[in-house]
């Protein structure tokens, strides 16, 4: 076992199979960096010299250490990586932002941390999705309310406020998010087949 990264006591079978598929040569320092971020292993992160360039290193899916830390719910590590200067607006290989991944997971606390650090809640991915649409598509009600609170006026007399609550608005958001996603999916598949 590498002293830089302590293995969790309980590891899923899928993770063991995935990890065993690597040859020993593939267990580079970067692998342990990403593993530490994914598992929230602060000593594993700090055992490496943290530099602006190390914060920008991406794995095969385009994930940075900040993305992995955020996606897996590690608030303290996420704050530390942001404190070192990690980009809260980094995108993965598909063009999805960290905030979109956190919205998919429904972690409002991490969304607040990222937005306070400068994450753009209005970013639209190349497939036409936003963090709010991710939250809507996967039924993350607290996240929906949080993200909408960033843009919906608190004044009940404002014309857009009446659409912020209620069944019609919820159904419209859901259908709109999935329609947008399906349209972009079919559009991208069509380009690949041509």
CNS distance restraints for C-alpha pairs under 8 A (distance, minus, plus):
assign (resid   1 and name CA) (resid   5 and name CA) 7.78 0.50 0.50
assign (resid   1 and name CA) (resid   6 and name CA) 7.49 0.50 0.50
assign (resid   1 and name CA) (resid   7 and name CA) 7.84 0.50 0.50
assign (resid   2 and name CA) (resid   6 and name CA) 7.23 0.50 0.50
assign (resid   4 and name CA) (resid  32 and name CA) 7.43 0.50 0.50
assign (resid   4 and name CA) (resid  43 and name CA) 7.39 0.50 0.50
assign (resid   4 and name CA) (resid  44 and name CA) 5.07 0.50 0.50
assign (resid   4 and name CA) (resid  47 and name CA) 6.56 0.50 0.50
assign (resid   5 and name CA) (resid  32 and name CA) 6.64 0.50 0.50
assign (resid   5 and name CA) (resid  35 and name CA) 7.75 0.50 0.50
assign (resid   5 and name CA) (resid  36 and name CA) 6.39 0.50 0.50
assign (resid   5 and name CA) (resid  41 and name CA) 7.14 0.50 0.50
assign (resid   5 and name CA) (resid  43 and name CA) 7.78 0.50 0.50
assign (resid   5 and name CA) (resid  44 and name CA) 5.22 0.50 0.50
assign (resid   6 and name CA) (resid  41 and name CA) 7.85 0.50 0.50
assign (resid   6 and name CA) (resid  44 and name CA) 7.95 0.50 0.50
assign (resid   8 and name CA) (resid  39 and name CA) 7.94 0.50 0.50
assign (resid  11 and name CA) (resid  15 and name CA) 6.57 0.50 0.50
assign (resid  11 and name CA) (resid  16 and name CA) 6.84 0.50 0.50
assign (resid  12 and name CA) (resid  16 and name CA) 6.39 0.50 0.50
assign (resid  13 and name CA) (resid  17 and name CA) 6.20 0.50 0.50
assign (resid  14 and name CA) (resid  18 and name CA) 6.10 0.50 0.50
assign (resid  15 and name CA) (resid  19 and name CA) 5.99 0.50 0.50
assign (resid  16 and name CA) (resid  20 and name CA) 6.00 0.50 0.50
assign (resid  17 and name CA) (resid  21 and name CA) 6.36 0.50 0.50
assign (resid  18 and name CA) (resid  22 and name CA) 7.45 0.50 0.50
assign (resid  22 and name CA) (resid  26 and name CA) 5.98 0.50 0.50
assign (resid  22 and name CA) (resid  27 and name CA) 7.40 0.50 0.50
assign (resid  23 and name CA) (resid  27 and name CA) 7.33 0.50 0.50
assign (resid  26 and name CA) (resid  31 and name CA) 7.59 0.50 0.50
assign (resid  27 and name CA) (resid  31 and name CA) 5.63 0.50 0.50
assign (resid  27 and name CA) (resid  32 and name CA) 7.22 0.50 0.50
assign (resid  28 and name CA) (resid  32 and name CA) 6.78 0.50 0.50
assign (resid  29 and name CA) (resid  33 and name CA) 6.24 0.50 0.50
assign (resid  30 and name CA) (resid  34 and name CA) 6.24 0.50 0.50
assign (resid  31 and name CA) (resid  35 and name CA) 6.08 0.50 0.50
assign (resid  32 and name CA) (resid  36 and name CA) 5.92 0.50 0.50
assign (resid  32 and name CA) (resid  44 and name CA) 7.56 0.50 0.50
assign (resid  33 and name CA) (resid  37 and name CA) 6.37 0.50 0.50
assign (resid  33 and name CA) (resid  44 and name CA) 6.93 0.50 0.50
assign (resid  33 and name CA) (resid  45 and name CA) 6.12 0.50 0.50
assign (resid  33 and name CA) (resid  48 and name CA) 7.78 0.50 0.50
assign (resid  33 and name CA) (resid  65 and name CA) 7.27 0.50 0.50
assign (resid  34 and name CA) (resid  38 and name CA) 6.07 0.50 0.50
assign (resid  34 and name CA) (resid  59 and name CA) 7.57 0.50 0.50
assign (resid  34 and name CA) (resid  64 and name CA) 7.58 0.50 0.50
assign (resid  34 and name CA) (resid  65 and name CA) 5.67 0.50 0.50
assign (resid  34 and name CA) (resid  68 and name CA) 7.22 0.50 0.50
assign (resid  35 and name CA) (resid  39 and name CA) 6.11 0.50 0.50
assign (resid  36 and name CA) (resid  40 and name CA) 5.79 0.50 0.50
assign (resid  36 and name CA) (resid  41 and name CA) 4.63 0.50 0.50
assign (resid  36 and name CA) (resid  42 and name CA) 6.99 0.50 0.50
assign (resid  36 and name CA) (resid  44 and name CA) 5.31 0.50 0.50
assign (resid  36 and name CA) (resid  45 and name CA) 5.91 0.50 0.50
assign (resid  37 and name CA) (resid  41 and name CA) 6.25 0.50 0.50
assign (resid  37 and name CA) (resid  42 and name CA) 7.66 0.50 0.50
assign (resid  37 and name CA) (resid  45 and name CA) 6.82 0.50 0.50
assign (resid  37 and name CA) (resid  65 and name CA) 5.22 0.50 0.50
assign (resid  37 and name CA) (resid  66 and name CA) 7.14 0.50 0.50
assign (resid  37 and name CA) (resid  68 and name CA) 5.68 0.50 0.50
assign (resid  37 and name CA) (resid  69 and name CA) 4.86 0.50 0.50
assign (resid  37 and name CA) (resid  77 and name CA) 7.62 0.50 0.50
assign (resid  38 and name CA) (resid  65 and name CA) 7.46 0.50 0.50
assign (resid  38 and name CA) (resid  68 and name CA) 4.88 0.50 0.50
assign (resid  38 and name CA) (resid  69 and name CA) 5.26 0.50 0.50
assign (resid  38 and name CA) (resid  71 and name CA) 7.95 0.50 0.50
assign (resid  38 and name CA) (resid  72 and name CA) 6.16 0.50 0.50
assign (resid  39 and name CA) (resid  69 and name CA) 7.37 0.50 0.50
assign (resid  39 and name CA) (resid  72 and name CA) 7.35 0.50 0.50
assign (resid  39 and name CA) (resid  74 and name CA) 7.98 0.50 0.50
assign (resid  40 and name CA) (resid  69 and name CA) 6.20 0.50 0.50
assign (resid  40 and name CA) (resid  72 and name CA) 7.88 0.50 0.50
assign (resid  40 and name CA) (resid  74 and name CA) 5.60 0.50 0.50
assign (resid  40 and name CA) (resid  77 and name CA) 6.27 0.50 0.50
assign (resid  41 and name CA) (resid  45 and name CA) 6.48 0.50 0.50
assign (resid  41 and name CA) (resid  77 and name CA) 7.95 0.50 0.50
assign (resid  42 and name CA) (resid  46 and name CA) 6.10 0.50 0.50
assign (resid  42 and name CA) (resid  77 and name CA) 6.35 0.50 0.50
assign (resid  43 and name CA) (resid  47 and name CA) 5.81 0.50 0.50
assign (resid  44 and name CA) (resid  48 and name CA) 7.18 0.50 0.50
assign (resid  45 and name CA) (resid  50 and name CA) 7.68 0.50 0.50
assign (resid  46 and name CA) (resid  50 and name CA) 6.89 0.50 0.50
assign (resid  50 and name CA) (resid  54 and name CA) 5.98 0.50 0.50
assign (resid  50 and name CA) (resid  55 and name CA) 7.02 0.50 0.50
assign (resid  50 and name CA) (resid  84 and name CA) 7.41 0.50 0.50
assign (resid  51 and name CA) (resid  55 and name CA) 6.36 0.50 0.50
assign (resid  51 and name CA) (resid  84 and name CA) 7.62 0.50 0.50
assign (resid  52 and name CA) (resid  56 and name CA) 6.65 0.50 0.50
assign (resid  52 and name CA) (resid  84 and name CA) 7.60 0.50 0.50
assign (resid  52 and name CA) (resid  85 and name CA) 6.69 0.50 0.50
assign (resid  52 and name CA) (resid  86 and name CA) 7.24 0.50 0.50
assign (resid  53 and name CA) (resid  57 and name CA) 6.60 0.50 0.50
assign (resid  55 and name CA) (resid  64 and name CA) 6.85 0.50 0.50
assign (resid  55 and name CA) (resid  65 and name CA) 6.65 0.50 0.50
assign (resid  55 and name CA) (resid  66 and name CA) 7.60 0.50 0.50
assign (resid  55 and name CA) (resid  81 and name CA) 7.71 0.50 0.50
assign (resid  55 and name CA) (resid  85 and name CA) 7.58 0.50 0.50
assign (resid  55 and name CA) (resid  86 and name CA) 5.50 0.50 0.50
assign (resid  55 and name CA) (resid  87 and name CA) 7.90 0.50 0.50
assign (resid  56 and name CA) (resid  64 and name CA) 6.25 0.50 0.50
assign (resid  56 and name CA) (resid  86 and name CA) 7.27 0.50 0.50
assign (resid  56 and name CA) (resid  87 and name CA) 7.85 0.50 0.50
assign (resid  57 and name CA) (resid  64 and name CA) 5.93 0.50 0.50
assign (resid  57 and name CA) (resid  65 and name CA) 7.67 0.50 0.50
assign (resid  58 and name CA) (resid  62 and name CA) 4.84 0.50 0.50
assign (resid  58 and name CA) (resid  63 and name CA) 5.01 0.50 0.50
assign (resid  58 and name CA) (resid  64 and name CA) 4.71 0.50 0.50
assign (resid  58 and name CA) (resid  65 and name CA) 7.59 0.50 0.50
assign (resid  59 and name CA) (resid  63 and name CA) 5.37 0.50 0.50
assign (resid  59 and name CA) (resid  64 and name CA) 6.74 0.50 0.50
assign (resid  61 and name CA) (resid  92 and name CA) 6.43 0.50 0.50
assign (resid  61 and name CA) (resid  93 and name CA) 5.51 0.50 0.50
assign (resid  62 and name CA) (resid  91 and name CA) 7.27 0.50 0.50
assign (resid  62 and name CA) (resid  92 and name CA) 4.24 0.50 0.50
assign (resid  62 and name CA) (resid  93 and name CA) 4.47 0.50 0.50
assign (resid  62 and name CA) (resid  94 and name CA) 7.87 0.50 0.50
assign (resid  63 and name CA) (resid  67 and name CA) 5.71 0.50 0.50
assign (resid  63 and name CA) (resid  68 and name CA) 6.55 0.50 0.50
assign (resid  63 and name CA) (resid  91 and name CA) 7.57 0.50 0.50
assign (resid  63 and name CA) (resid  92 and name CA) 5.25 0.50 0.50
assign (resid  63 and name CA) (resid  93 and name CA) 7.49 0.50 0.50
assign (resid  64 and name CA) (resid  68 and name CA) 6.42 0.50 0.50
assign (resid  64 and name CA) (resid  90 and name CA) 7.67 0.50 0.50
assign (resid  64 and name CA) (resid  92 and name CA) 7.78 0.50 0.50
assign (resid  65 and name CA) (resid  69 and name CA) 6.06 0.50 0.50
assign (resid  65 and name CA) (resid  81 and name CA) 7.94 0.50 0.50
assign (resid  66 and name CA) (resid  70 and name CA) 5.97 0.50 0.50
assign (resid  66 and name CA) (resid  78 and name CA) 5.99 0.50 0.50
assign (resid  66 and name CA) (resid  81 and name CA) 6.27 0.50 0.50
assign (resid  66 and name CA) (resid  82 and name CA) 7.56 0.50 0.50
assign (resid  66 and name CA) (resid  86 and name CA) 6.63 0.50 0.50
assign (resid  66 and name CA) (resid  87 and name CA) 7.83 0.50 0.50
assign (resid  66 and name CA) (resid  88 and name CA) 7.65 0.50 0.50
assign (resid  66 and name CA) (resid  98 and name CA) 7.96 0.50 0.50
assign (resid  67 and name CA) (resid  71 and name CA) 5.87 0.50 0.50
assign (resid  67 and name CA) (resid  90 and name CA) 7.88 0.50 0.50
assign (resid  67 and name CA) (resid  98 and name CA) 5.48 0.50 0.50
assign (resid  68 and name CA) (resid  72 and name CA) 6.08 0.50 0.50
assign (resid  69 and name CA) (resid  73 and name CA) 6.38 0.50 0.50
assign (resid  69 and name CA) (resid  74 and name CA) 5.28 0.50 0.50
assign (resid  69 and name CA) (resid  75 and name CA) 7.63 0.50 0.50
assign (resid  69 and name CA) (resid  77 and name CA) 6.50 0.50 0.50
assign (resid  69 and name CA) (resid  78 and name CA) 5.75 0.50 0.50
assign (resid  70 and name CA) (resid  74 and name CA) 5.82 0.50 0.50
assign (resid  70 and name CA) (resid  75 and name CA) 6.87 0.50 0.50
assign (resid  70 and name CA) (resid  78 and name CA) 5.91 0.50 0.50
assign (resid  70 and name CA) (resid  98 and name CA) 7.28 0.50 0.50
assign (resid  70 and name CA) (resid 102 and name CA) 6.60 0.50 0.50
assign (resid  70 and name CA) (resid 110 and name CA) 6.69 0.50 0.50
assign (resid  71 and name CA) (resid  98 and name CA) 7.57 0.50 0.50
assign (resid  71 and name CA) (resid 101 and name CA) 6.05 0.50 0.50
assign (resid  71 and name CA) (resid 102 and name CA) 5.61 0.50 0.50
assign (resid  71 and name CA) (resid 105 and name CA) 7.09 0.50 0.50
assign (resid  73 and name CA) (resid 107 and name CA) 7.18 0.50 0.50
assign (resid  73 and name CA) (resid 110 and name CA) 7.13 0.50 0.50
assign (resid  74 and name CA) (resid  78 and name CA) 6.03 0.50 0.50
assign (resid  75 and name CA) (resid  79 and name CA) 6.20 0.50 0.50
assign (resid  75 and name CA) (resid 109 and name CA) 7.76 0.50 0.50
assign (resid  75 and name CA) (resid 110 and name CA) 6.13 0.50 0.50
assign (resid  75 and name CA) (resid 113 and name CA) 7.92 0.50 0.50
assign (resid  76 and name CA) (resid  80 and name CA) 6.32 0.50 0.50
assign (resid  77 and name CA) (resid  81 and name CA) 6.11 0.50 0.50
assign (resid  78 and name CA) (resid  82 and name CA) 6.14 0.50 0.50
assign (resid  79 and name CA) (resid  83 and name CA) 6.04 0.50 0.50
assign (resid  79 and name CA) (resid 113 and name CA) 7.20 0.50 0.50
assign (resid  80 and name CA) (resid  84 and name CA) 6.32 0.50 0.50
assign (resid  81 and name CA) (resid  85 and name CA) 6.53 0.50 0.50
assign (resid  81 and name CA) (resid  86 and name CA) 5.56 0.50 0.50
assign (resid  82 and name CA) (resid  86 and name CA) 4.72 0.50 0.50
assign (resid  82 and name CA) (resid  87 and name CA) 7.01 0.50 0.50
assign (resid  82 and name CA) (resid  88 and name CA) 7.16 0.50 0.50
assign (resid  82 and name CA) (resid 117 and name CA) 7.10 0.50 0.50
assign (resid  88 and name CA) (resid  98 and name CA) 6.79 0.50 0.50
assign (resid  88 and name CA) (resid  99 and name CA) 7.94 0.50 0.50
assign (resid  88 and name CA) (resid 114 and name CA) 5.96 0.50 0.50
assign (resid  88 and name CA) (resid 115 and name CA) 7.89 0.50 0.50
assign (resid  88 and name CA) (resid 117 and name CA) 6.56 0.50 0.50
assign (resid  88 and name CA) (resid 118 and name CA) 6.29 0.50 0.50
assign (resid  88 and name CA) (resid 119 and name CA) 4.97 0.50 0.50
assign (resid  89 and name CA) (resid  97 and name CA) 6.05 0.50 0.50
assign (resid  89 and name CA) (resid  98 and name CA) 6.53 0.50 0.50
assign (resid  89 and name CA) (resid  99 and name CA) 7.74 0.50 0.50
assign (resid  89 and name CA) (resid 118 and name CA) 7.47 0.50 0.50
assign (resid  89 and name CA) (resid 119 and name CA) 5.16 0.50 0.50
assign (resid  89 and name CA) (resid 120 and name CA) 6.62 0.50 0.50
assign (resid  90 and name CA) (resid  97 and name CA) 5.92 0.50 0.50
assign (resid  90 and name CA) (resid  98 and name CA) 6.46 0.50 0.50
assign (resid  91 and name CA) (resid  95 and name CA) 5.08 0.50 0.50
assign (resid  91 and name CA) (resid  96 and name CA) 5.18 0.50 0.50
assign (resid  91 and name CA) (resid  97 and name CA) 4.51 0.50 0.50
assign (resid  91 and name CA) (resid  98 and name CA) 6.58 0.50 0.50
assign (resid  92 and name CA) (resid  96 and name CA) 5.47 0.50 0.50
assign (resid  92 and name CA) (resid  97 and name CA) 6.59 0.50 0.50
assign (resid  92 and name CA) (resid  98 and name CA) 7.90 0.50 0.50
assign (resid  94 and name CA) (resid 126 and name CA) 7.73 0.50 0.50
assign (resid  95 and name CA) (resid 125 and name CA) 5.51 0.50 0.50
assign (resid  95 and name CA) (resid 126 and name CA) 6.00 0.50 0.50
assign (resid  95 and name CA) (resid 127 and name CA) 7.93 0.50 0.50
assign (resid  96 and name CA) (resid 100 and name CA) 6.25 0.50 0.50
assign (resid  96 and name CA) (resid 101 and name CA) 7.37 0.50 0.50
assign (resid  96 and name CA) (resid 125 and name CA) 5.55 0.50 0.50
assign (resid  96 and name CA) (resid 126 and name CA) 7.88 0.50 0.50
assign (resid  97 and name CA) (resid 101 and name CA) 6.69 0.50 0.50
assign (resid  97 and name CA) (resid 123 and name CA) 7.70 0.50 0.50
assign (resid  97 and name CA) (resid 125 and name CA) 7.41 0.50 0.50
assign (resid  98 and name CA) (resid 102 and name CA) 6.32 0.50 0.50
assign (resid  99 and name CA) (resid 103 and name CA) 5.96 0.50 0.50
assign (resid  99 and name CA) (resid 111 and name CA) 6.21 0.50 0.50
assign (resid  99 and name CA) (resid 114 and name CA) 6.97 0.50 0.50
assign (resid  99 and name CA) (resid 119 and name CA) 6.87 0.50 0.50
assign (resid  99 and name CA) (resid 120 and name CA) 7.83 0.50 0.50
assign (resid  99 and name CA) (resid 121 and name CA) 7.11 0.50 0.50
assign (resid  99 and name CA) (resid 131 and name CA) 6.05 0.50 0.50
assign (resid 100 and name CA) (resid 104 and name CA) 6.15 0.50 0.50
assign (resid 100 and name CA) (resid 130 and name CA) 6.49 0.50 0.50
assign (resid 100 and name CA) (resid 131 and name CA) 4.13 0.50 0.50
assign (resid 100 and name CA) (resid 132 and name CA) 7.70 0.50 0.50
assign (resid 100 and name CA) (resid 134 and name CA) 6.31 0.50 0.50
assign (resid 101 and name CA) (resid 105 and name CA) 6.32 0.50 0.50
assign (resid 101 and name CA) (resid 131 and name CA) 7.60 0.50 0.50
assign (resid 101 and name CA) (resid 134 and name CA) 7.93 0.50 0.50
assign (resid 102 and name CA) (resid 106 and name CA) 6.02 0.50 0.50
assign (resid 102 and name CA) (resid 107 and name CA) 5.75 0.50 0.50
assign (resid 102 and name CA) (resid 108 and name CA) 7.77 0.50 0.50
assign (resid 102 and name CA) (resid 110 and name CA) 6.91 0.50 0.50
assign (resid 102 and name CA) (resid 111 and name CA) 6.31 0.50 0.50
assign (resid 103 and name CA) (resid 107 and name CA) 6.44 0.50 0.50
assign (resid 103 and name CA) (resid 108 and name CA) 7.46 0.50 0.50
assign (resid 103 and name CA) (resid 111 and name CA) 7.09 0.50 0.50
assign (resid 103 and name CA) (resid 131 and name CA) 5.60 0.50 0.50
assign (resid 103 and name CA) (resid 132 and name CA) 7.02 0.50 0.50
assign (resid 103 and name CA) (resid 134 and name CA) 6.05 0.50 0.50
assign (resid 103 and name CA) (resid 135 and name CA) 5.10 0.50 0.50
assign (resid 103 and name CA) (resid 140 and name CA) 7.43 0.50 0.50
assign (resid 103 and name CA) (resid 143 and name CA) 6.28 0.50 0.50
assign (resid 104 and name CA) (resid 131 and name CA) 7.56 0.50 0.50
assign (resid 104 and name CA) (resid 134 and name CA) 5.26 0.50 0.50
assign (resid 104 and name CA) (resid 135 and name CA) 5.32 0.50 0.50
assign (resid 104 and name CA) (resid 138 and name CA) 6.46 0.50 0.50
assign (resid 104 and name CA) (resid 140 and name CA) 7.29 0.50 0.50
assign (resid 105 and name CA) (resid 135 and name CA) 7.97 0.50 0.50
assign (resid 105 and name CA) (resid 140 and name CA) 7.71 0.50 0.50
assign (resid 106 and name CA) (resid 135 and name CA) 6.73 0.50 0.50
assign (resid 106 and name CA) (resid 140 and name CA) 5.25 0.50 0.50
assign (resid 106 and name CA) (resid 142 and name CA) 7.28 0.50 0.50
assign (resid 106 and name CA) (resid 143 and name CA) 5.60 0.50 0.50
assign (resid 107 and name CA) (resid 111 and name CA) 6.37 0.50 0.50
assign (resid 107 and name CA) (resid 143 and name CA) 7.04 0.50 0.50
assign (resid 108 and name CA) (resid 112 and name CA) 6.19 0.50 0.50
assign (resid 108 and name CA) (resid 142 and name CA) 6.99 0.50 0.50
assign (resid 108 and name CA) (resid 143 and name CA) 5.53 0.50 0.50
assign (resid 108 and name CA) (resid 146 and name CA) 7.09 0.50 0.50
assign (resid 109 and name CA) (resid 113 and name CA) 6.42 0.50 0.50
assign (resid 110 and name CA) (resid 114 and name CA) 6.15 0.50 0.50
assign (resid 111 and name CA) (resid 115 and name CA) 6.08 0.50 0.50
assign (resid 112 and name CA) (resid 116 and name CA) 6.01 0.50 0.50
assign (resid 113 and name CA) (resid 117 and name CA) 6.28 0.50 0.50
assign (resid 114 and name CA) (resid 118 and name CA) 6.40 0.50 0.50
assign (resid 114 and name CA) (resid 119 and name CA) 5.29 0.50 0.50
assign (resid 115 and name CA) (resid 119 and name CA) 4.45 0.50 0.50
assign (resid 115 and name CA) (resid 120 and name CA) 6.66 0.50 0.50
assign (resid 115 and name CA) (resid 121 and name CA) 7.06 0.50 0.50
assign (resid 121 and name CA) (resid 130 and name CA) 7.58 0.50 0.50
assign (resid 121 and name CA) (resid 131 and name CA) 6.46 0.50 0.50
assign (resid 121 and name CA) (resid 132 and name CA) 7.83 0.50 0.50
assign (resid 121 and name CA) (resid 147 and name CA) 7.27 0.50 0.50
assign (resid 122 and name CA) (resid 130 and name CA) 6.55 0.50 0.50
assign (resid 122 and name CA) (resid 131 and name CA) 7.46 0.50 0.50
assign (resid 123 and name CA) (resid 130 and name CA) 5.89 0.50 0.50
assign (resid 123 and name CA) (resid 131 and name CA) 7.50 0.50 0.50
assign (resid 124 and name CA) (resid 128 and name CA) 5.54 0.50 0.50
assign (resid 124 and name CA) (resid 129 and name CA) 5.27 0.50 0.50
assign (resid 124 and name CA) (resid 130 and name CA) 4.77 0.50 0.50
assign (resid 124 and name CA) (resid 131 and name CA) 7.94 0.50 0.50
assign (resid 125 and name CA) (resid 129 and name CA) 5.21 0.50 0.50
assign (resid 125 and name CA) (resid 130 and name CA) 6.41 0.50 0.50
assign (resid 127 and name CA) (resid 181 and name CA) 6.93 0.50 0.50
assign (resid 127 and name CA) (resid 184 and name CA) 5.19 0.50 0.50
assign (resid 127 and name CA) (resid 185 and name CA) 7.11 0.50 0.50
assign (resid 128 and name CA) (resid 180 and name CA) 6.68 0.50 0.50
assign (resid 128 and name CA) (resid 181 and name CA) 6.91 0.50 0.50
assign (resid 128 and name CA) (resid 184 and name CA) 6.56 0.50 0.50
assign (resid 129 and name CA) (resid 133 and name CA) 6.00 0.50 0.50
assign (resid 129 and name CA) (resid 134 and name CA) 6.99 0.50 0.50
assign (resid 129 and name CA) (resid 177 and name CA) 7.59 0.50 0.50
assign (resid 129 and name CA) (resid 180 and name CA) 7.27 0.50 0.50
assign (resid 129 and name CA) (resid 181 and name CA) 6.68 0.50 0.50
assign (resid 130 and name CA) (resid 134 and name CA) 6.36 0.50 0.50
assign (resid 131 and name CA) (resid 135 and name CA) 6.34 0.50 0.50
assign (resid 131 and name CA) (resid 147 and name CA) 7.90 0.50 0.50
assign (resid 132 and name CA) (resid 136 and name CA) 6.20 0.50 0.50
assign (resid 132 and name CA) (resid 143 and name CA) 7.72 0.50 0.50
assign (resid 132 and name CA) (resid 144 and name CA) 6.07 0.50 0.50
assign (resid 132 and name CA) (resid 147 and name CA) 6.13 0.50 0.50
assign (resid 132 and name CA) (resid 148 and name CA) 7.45 0.50 0.50
assign (resid 133 and name CA) (resid 137 and name CA) 5.95 0.50 0.50
assign (resid 133 and name CA) (resid 173 and name CA) 7.68 0.50 0.50
assign (resid 133 and name CA) (resid 174 and name CA) 7.87 0.50 0.50
assign (resid 133 and name CA) (resid 177 and name CA) 5.11 0.50 0.50
assign (resid 134 and name CA) (resid 138 and name CA) 6.32 0.50 0.50
assign (resid 134 and name CA) (resid 177 and name CA) 7.52 0.50 0.50
assign (resid 135 and name CA) (resid 139 and name CA) 5.97 0.50 0.50
assign (resid 135 and name CA) (resid 140 and name CA) 4.91 0.50 0.50
assign (resid 135 and name CA) (resid 141 and name CA) 7.26 0.50 0.50
assign (resid 135 and name CA) (resid 143 and name CA) 6.11 0.50 0.50
assign (resid 135 and name CA) (resid 144 and name CA) 5.72 0.50 0.50
assign (resid 136 and name CA) (resid 140 and name CA) 6.25 0.50 0.50
assign (resid 136 and name CA) (resid 141 and name CA) 7.38 0.50 0.50
assign (resid 136 and name CA) (resid 144 and name CA) 6.35 0.50 0.50
assign (resid 136 and name CA) (resid 173 and name CA) 6.59 0.50 0.50
assign (resid 136 and name CA) (resid 174 and name CA) 5.55 0.50 0.50
assign (resid 136 and name CA) (resid 177 and name CA) 6.73 0.50 0.50
assign (resid 137 and name CA) (resid 174 and name CA) 5.88 0.50 0.50
assign (resid 137 and name CA) (resid 177 and name CA) 6.03 0.50 0.50
assign (resid 137 and name CA) (resid 178 and name CA) 6.23 0.50 0.50
assign (resid 140 and name CA) (resid 144 and name CA) 6.16 0.50 0.50
assign (resid 141 and name CA) (resid 145 and name CA) 6.27 0.50 0.50
assign (resid 142 and name CA) (resid 146 and name CA) 6.16 0.50 0.50
assign (resid 143 and name CA) (resid 147 and name CA) 6.03 0.50 0.50
assign (resid 144 and name CA) (resid 148 and name CA) 5.95 0.50 0.50
assign (resid 145 and name CA) (resid 149 and name CA) 5.96 0.50 0.50
assign (resid 146 and name CA) (resid 150 and name CA) 6.80 0.50 0.50
assign (resid 147 and name CA) (resid 151 and name CA) 7.37 0.50 0.50
assign (resid 148 and name CA) (resid 152 and name CA) 5.78 0.50 0.50
assign (resid 148 and name CA) (resid 164 and name CA) 7.76 0.50 0.50
assign (resid 149 and name CA) (resid 153 and name CA) 7.53 0.50 0.50
assign (resid 149 and name CA) (resid 154 and name CA) 7.93 0.50 0.50
assign (resid 152 and name CA) (resid 160 and name CA) 7.03 0.50 0.50
assign (resid 152 and name CA) (resid 161 and name CA) 6.38 0.50 0.50
assign (resid 152 and name CA) (resid 164 and name CA) 7.23 0.50 0.50
assign (resid 153 and name CA) (resid 158 and name CA) 6.74 0.50 0.50
assign (resid 153 and name CA) (resid 160 and name CA) 7.47 0.50 0.50
assign (resid 153 and name CA) (resid 161 and name CA) 6.30 0.50 0.50
assign (resid 154 and name CA) (resid 158 and name CA) 8.00 0.50 0.50
assign (resid 154 and name CA) (resid 161 and name CA) 7.24 0.50 0.50
assign (resid 155 and name CA) (resid 161 and name CA) 7.09 0.50 0.50
assign (resid 156 and name CA) (resid 161 and name CA) 5.63 0.50 0.50
assign (resid 156 and name CA) (resid 162 and name CA) 7.10 0.50 0.50
assign (resid 157 and name CA) (resid 161 and name CA) 7.04 0.50 0.50
assign (resid 158 and name CA) (resid 162 and name CA) 7.70 0.50 0.50
assign (resid 160 and name CA) (resid 164 and name CA) 7.13 0.50 0.50
assign (resid 161 and name CA) (resid 165 and name CA) 7.91 0.50 0.50
assign (resid 163 and name CA) (resid 169 and name CA) 5.75 0.50 0.50
assign (resid 164 and name CA) (resid 169 and name CA) 6.67 0.50 0.50
assign (resid 165 and name CA) (resid 169 and name CA) 6.41 0.50 0.50
assign (resid 165 and name CA) (resid 170 and name CA) 7.50 0.50 0.50
assign (resid 166 and name CA) (resid 170 and name CA) 6.43 0.50 0.50
assign (resid 167 and name CA) (resid 171 and name CA) 6.14 0.50 0.50
assign (resid 168 and name CA) (resid 172 and name CA) 6.01 0.50 0.50
assign (resid 169 and name CA) (resid 173 and name CA) 6.07 0.50 0.50
assign (resid 170 and name CA) (resid 174 and name CA) 6.20 0.50 0.50
assign (resid 171 and name CA) (resid 175 and name CA) 6.12 0.50 0.50
assign (resid 172 and name CA) (resid 176 and name CA) 5.86 0.50 0.50
assign (resid 173 and name CA) (resid 177 and name CA) 6.01 0.50 0.50
assign (resid 174 and name CA) (resid 178 and name CA) 6.32 0.50 0.50
assign (resid 175 and name CA) (resid 179 and name CA) 5.91 0.50 0.50
assign (resid 176 and name CA) (resid 180 and name CA) 6.07 0.50 0.50
assign (resid 177 and name CA) (resid 181 and name CA) 6.23 0.50 0.50
assign (resid 178 and name CA) (resid 182 and name CA) 6.02 0.50 0.50
assign (resid 179 and name CA) (resid 183 and name CA) 6.00 0.50 0.50
assign (resid 180 and name CA) (resid 184 and name CA) 6.24 0.50 0.50
assign (resid 181 and name CA) (resid 185 and name CA) 6.07 0.50 0.50
assign (resid 182 and name CA) (resid 186 and name CA) 6.13 0.50 0.50
assign (resid 183 and name CA) (resid 187 and name CA) 6.04 0.50 0.50
assign (resid 184 and name CA) (resid 188 and name CA) 6.07 0.50 0.50
assign (resid 185 and name CA) (resid 189 and name CA) 6.24 0.50 0.50
assign (resid 186 and name CA) (resid 190 and name CA) 5.99 0.50 0.50
assign (resid 187 and name CA) (resid 191 and name CA) 6.44 0.50 0.50
assign (resid 188 and name CA) (resid 192 and name CA) 6.46 0.50 0.50
assign (resid 189 and name CA) (resid 193 and name CA) 6.37 0.50 0.50
assign (resid 190 and name CA) (resid 194 and name CA) 6.51 0.50 0.50
